[in-house]
Amino acid sequence: MDNISNSSSLPTSEIDKEDLIGLYSNMLLSRMIEEKMLILLRQSKISKWFSGIGQEAISTGVSMALNDDEFILPMHRNLGVFTSRNIDLVQLFAQWQGKKEGFTKGRDRSFHFGSISNAIVGMISHLGPQLGVACGIALADQLNKSQKITAVFTGDGGTSQGDFHEALNIASVWHLPVLFCIENNGYGLSTAINEQYNCKNLADRGLGYGMESHVIDGNNVKEIFSMVKKISNDLRTNPRPVLLEFKTFRMRGHEEASGTDYVPKELFQFWTKKDPLTSIENDLLETHVFNKNYIEELKLTHQQKIDTSWEKALSYSEIIPDAKEELDDIFKPSDESVQFSDINKADHKELRLVDAISEALDLSLAKHNNLLIMGQDIAEYGGVFKVTKGFLEKFGKDRVRNTPLCESGIIEVAMGLSIANFKSIVEIQFADFVSSGFNPIVNYLAKSYYRWKQNADVVIRLPCGGGVNAGPFHSQTNESWFTKVPGLKVIYPAFPIDAKGLLNAAINDPNPVLFFEHKALYRSTKQQVPVSYYTTPIGKASKISSGNDMTIITYGLSVHWALEILNNNKHIDADLIDLRTLSPLDFQTIVSSVSKTNKVIICHEDTLNNSIASDISAHLTEYYFDHLDAPIMRIGSMNTPIPFNSNLEKQYLSKNEFETAILKLHRY
């Protein structure tokens, strides 16, 4: 274990008097804020508190060892990060009071926010995702050749999560300058460390990733500051990840309501003697850095600042809910340019769906110098569907990146890149595998703009669908997993011309977009497509044919089923609507058609339970019932996993019932 060192055996560098005073002052401010919050919690003036008392040395030491423009991703016990970065206390207290003037407009609590001006990105309650996000920020710094590092915190319990291991592996493979800071305070809520891991030190885990690691006394702020400063200075010129385990103790409960009855009293007695604030205070008094009068004056200054800031935040009015504002803040506004209507109509060539997608990626990579594409086997191999064949040679390995097999971690990297003003495309090799990255999509990417105005400029490409005899784990069309989630845009093109324009638009869009690509259409569907760059508006359906008998609503592969059925039944005169975008849905086009035809059938390859068809049907029934001359018909695939055997798959697919249902509706 020669890459693991115990910091007590390493020399502690000299620390300037100014830094020593700064360390003490920031720790003291953090402690005093906490003490006030604990009183206010008992008075029901704040709703919850996760105490970091006894752990202030870690947050403060790490923060002050970094440069002010280097990102830190703290947890809920890292108030010292915020005080060390001179966060606006009025805004911070407004955040805890749930006021509109806080960092999240009352939409989230605690430290679940970021402040780009302070180079801080807060956590979400799922703990693990910020580790991968830190990798994304560090990757952006690496690409910009900025010689910066990123620090990210987790707890001993958090190291049991898969995100921890994915992030360490990504950082190691890509040589990213990330400080992974583990605050080992003995307990994950009430679960003791002997039930969390079975190695001597959590720093031992660095061995498996070829990563330098150190164990540091988490209650000695001088040691923390010196070690982190020394390591950070080296990482800026010799980039690599480093794992730091800070041994400390949690002096209060996981949160105040949980208490500490499960903790042996002798542990409290031992760690009380190692209180980091008392230790540094005594040290600086003994070495005459300051005297007791200075401490009293500093406490008075801090107390006045705390009280004044709290009262200012308290004076803000309670939030008056505004539904329009809430809905408007789901997505960052997007500007579109170079739409299809602007291009030279003679500038066309025949492309398959797979070629149109490849062209869109090619043109967008050329258009956006800050755009990366990441995925498994997409570089030299060109991806399993050869969509990115030749891209490595054209755009280089920095922008066309093979990734480890870790969907969750790479999606988190994409989020970090967005924070650092990069765009990214993540290819999930098969849409089925997106379940491994579900958490960061629905809880991080989807919610960040609504929570604290940080957009996720990320496109996730998802080759999907049946008809290819690939079985339950390679043939799902799982778009309805995501259409329910506010903050996500979901696109599902059926034709090459739409695929190219919509993918370009998705890449331009500053919000998270899930882009479904039906594998069975990749090489079976051809169309004349503009050669030049253009975009197709997101959220607009396409009316493929017009008629008065009925409205057929569909998307993806089932659009082609509908065209085949109409071609075989010339007597049926129908509006055929290709949704193209599933979220947001184009209800205007749907309603306009239904108001004319008065009959509706909705078909898709997905199963019907909680599906797009069910949602559209419910909406039309609730708001446009008077326009209907027949029951709305919904057609979906059999309510089973999609099977492998070709005969079973044919039985499963909704195509079997589609024509019969159309004929039945026509006769109604």
RAWO-V770054 format. One line per field, one symbol per residue. phi: phi as a letter, one per 20 degrees, with the letter a starting at -180 (. if undefined). burial: b if it has 24 or more other ideal C-beta (glycine too) atoms within 12 Angstrom, else e. A space follows every 50 residues. Layout:
phi=???
burial=???
This chain:
phi=.fedceffedfeffdfgfffffffffffffffffffffffffemeceabd edfndfffgffffffeffeefcdededdgfffffelffffffffffemef fffclnebcldebcbffdlccfedffmfgffffgfffffffffeleldcc dcdbdffffeefgffffffffffelefdeedeeednbdldefffdebccf cffgffgfdmdfbbdcffddffffgfffffffgfffdcfaecddddebbe ecfgcgfemcfeegfffffffffdgfffffffffffemfbdfffffffff fffffffffffffffffffdgcffffffefcfgcedblfgfeeffeecbf cegffffffffffffffdfeddccrfmeegfnnfdmfdfnfgfednffdc dfcfebgfffffgfffffgemddbddeegcggffgfdfgffeddgfdfff fbmdfdecddecfbnencldnfdccfddfffdffefoddccbfdcgffgf fffgfffffedfcedecfffegdedcafcgfffbcdgfndfdeebcadfa dddaamfffffffffffecffedcfddefmdebfeefffffgfffeemcc cccbfffegldggfffgfffffdcgfeedbffddcbfgecgfeegfffff ffffggeffgffffffff
burial=eeebbebeeeeeeebeeebbbbbbbbbbbbbbbbbbbbebbeeeebebbb bbbbbbbbbbbbbbbbbeebbbbbbbbbbbbbbbbebebbbbbbbbbbbb bbbbbbbbbbbbbbbbebbbbbbbbbbbbbbbbbbbbbbbbbbeeeebbb bbbbbbbbbbbbbbbbbbbbbbbbebbbbbbbbbbbbbbeeebeebbeee bbbbbbeebebbbbbbbbbbbbbbbbbbbbbbeebbeebbbbbbbbbbbb bbbbbbeeebeebeeeeeeebeebbbbbbbbebbeeeebbeeeebeebee ebeebbeebbeebeebeeeeeeeeeeeebbbbebebebebeeeeeeeeee bbbbbbbbbbbbbbbeebeebbbbbbbbbeebbebebbbebeeebeebbb bbbbebbbbbbbbbbbbbbbbbbbbbbbbbbbbbebbbbbbbbbbbbbbb bbbbbbbbbbbbbbbbbbebeeebbbbbbbbbbebbbbbbbbbbbbbbbb bbbbbbbbbbbbbbbbbbbbbbeebebebbebbbbbbbbbbbbbbebebb bbbbbbbbbbbbbebbeebeebebbbbbbbbbbbbbbebbbebbebbbbb bbbbbbbbeebbbbbbbeebeeebeeebebebbbbbbbeeebbeeeeebe ebbbbebbbebbeebbee
